[in-house]
Amino acid sequence: MNTAEAVEQVERVATELESRGEARLAQELRAAAETLAQAGAEQTPDLVTTGAAAEMLGVRSRNTIKRWAREGLLEGFRRGGRVLVTRRSVEQLLRTPTVAAQQAYERELGEVLDAFDPGERPLPELGLTTAGRKPWESSEHVRA
């Protein structure tokens, strides 16, 4: 049971006590529920997605963020199939040489890969006559 569910349950009990004429106990229980809700809010870190963290850190890959969380460089949590990281840990990592090194690596990689980018030029013809079909599906290769 999470904090929000616990607060909701305490509220239901307080309402039941109030209906039984126990107003003072219901009021004390509601005060305790309020304290519980505030404590839960303080414990819940401000979480961001891996995509948002990558954008904040200026890196391209969400997988880099997941790797950093796995390695302990970022404080990460699994929610279902997703990885979320705390905003505080992202802001702390932002000021480290690790991020600068990753950004430099991605810049260098981009420069190298630009040589292979055809840009606006059309791609060369490969001479395949089976447009849209796998070579083994062409009529030339069908055996009777």
FENKA-V329588 format. One record per residue. N is the residue number from 1. RES is the residue in one letter. PSI is psi in whole degrees, 0 to 359 (* if undefined). NEAR is the number of other ideal C-beta (glycine too) atoms within 10 Angstrom. D_CENTER is the distance of its C-alpha to the mean C-alpha in Angstrom with 2 decimals. Layout:
N/RES/PSI/NEAR/D_CENTER + N/RES/PSI/NEAR/D_CENTER
This chain:
1/M/131/7/23.07 + 2/N/176/9/20.69 + 3/T/318/15/22.20 + 4/A/320/13/22.16 + 5/E/321/9/23.96 + 6/A/317/14/26.40 + 7/V/318/20/27.23 + 8/E/319/13/27.85 + 9/Q/318/12/30.13 + 10/V/321/17/32.02 + 11/E/318/16/32.56 + 12/R/318/10/34.04 + 13/V/319/14/36.34 + 14/A/319/21/37.39 + 15/T/318/13/38.28 + 16/E/316/12/40.29 + 17/L/320/18/42.10 + 18/E/320/16/42.93 + 19/S/338/10/44.41 + 20/R/4/10/46.58 + 21/G/12/9/47.93 + 22/E/61/14/45.98 + 23/A/320/12/44.76 + 24/R/315/10/44.80 + 25/L/321/14/42.62 + 26/A/320/19/40.21 + 27/Q/318/13/39.97 + 28/E/320/13/39.30 + 29/L/322/19/36.61 + 30/R/323/18/34.90 + 31/A/319/11/35.05 + 32/A/322/13/33.45 + 33/A/321/18/30.68 + 34/E/317/13/30.06 + 35/T/318/11/29.90 + 36/L/317/15/27.49 + 37/A/318/17/25.18 + 38/Q/320/12/25.33 + 39/A/320/12/24.68 + 40/G/320/14/21.59 + 41/A/324/10/20.27 + 42/E/328/8/21.05 + 43/Q/336/8/19.30 + 44/T/114/11/15.95 + 45/P/156/14/13.97 + 46/D/107/10/12.33 + 47/L/146/18/8.57 + 48/V/156/19/6.23 + 49/T/165/15/2.85 + 50/T/326/21/3.56 + 51/G/316/11/5.97 + 52/A/321/16/7.38 + 53/A/319/28/7.83 + 54/A/319/22/9.47 + 55/E/317/15/11.51 + 56/M/323/17/12.57 + 57/L/350/21/13.67 + 58/G/32/12/15.30 + 59/V/156/18/14.13 + 60/R/322/13/13.73 + 61/S/130/13/11.57 + 62/R/331/16/7.91 + 63/N/330/12/9.90 + 64/T/317/20/11.55 + 65/I/316/28/8.68 + 66/K/320/18/8.27 + 67/R/315/12/12.06 + 68/W/324/25/12.49 + 69/A/318/21/10.68 + 70/R/322/11/12.96 + 71/E/352/10/15.84 + 72/G/4/9/15.49 + 73/L/332/18/15.24 + 74/L/146/24/12.10 + 75/E/109/18/11.95 + 76/G/155/20/9.06 + 77/F/145/12/9.04 + 78/R/130/9/8.71 + 79/R/101/9/8.83 + 80/G/232/6/10.61 + 81/G/2/5/9.26 + 82/R/154/11/5.51 + 83/V/128/20/4.55 + 84/L/147/21/4.27 + 85/V/155/27/6.97 + 86/T/142/18/10.11 + 87/R/322/16/11.44 + 88/R/316/13/14.67 + 89/S/327/19/13.72 + 90/V/315/22/12.32 + 91/E/325/12/15.63 + 92/Q/319/13/17.61 + 93/L/331/19/16.38 + 94/L/330/14/17.18 + 95/R/16/9/20.81 + 96/T/160/11/21.09 + 97/P/340/8/22.75 + 98/T/316/14/19.83 + 99/V/317/19/17.99 + 100/A/320/12/21.37 + 101/A/319/10/22.11 + 102/Q/319/18/18.94 + 103/Q/318/14/19.72 + 104/A/317/11/23.32 + 105/Y/315/12/22.51 + 106/E/326/15/20.53 + 107/R/312/10/23.48 + 108/E/317/10/25.99 + 109/L/318/11/24.27 + 110/G/319/11/24.18 + 111/E/319/9/27.88 + 112/V/315/9/28.83 + 113/L/338/9/27.09 + 114/D/331/9/28.70 + 115/A/335/6/31.99 + 116/F/359/6/30.89 + 117/D/119/9/29.71 + 118/P/347/8/32.55 + 119/G/231/5/31.61 + 120/E/353/5/33.93 + 121/R/144/7/36.43 + 122/P/150/6/36.87 + 123/L/147/6/36.03 + 124/P/150/7/39.19 + 125/E/139/6/40.82 + 126/L/355/5/40.56 + 127/G/17/5/43.71 + 128/L/132/10/42.26 + 129/T/359/8/44.29 + 130/T/61/13/41.97 + 131/A/121/5/39.67 + 132/G/359/6/36.76 + 133/R/156/11/38.11 + 134/K/145/8/37.68 + 135/P/325/10/40.77 + 136/W/354/8/41.81 + 137/E/359/10/41.89 + 138/S/156/12/44.44 + 139/S/338/7/47.94 + 140/E/333/7/49.46 + 141/H/1/10/47.96 + 142/V/128/8/48.86 + 143/R/145/3/51.60 + 144/A/*/2/54.23
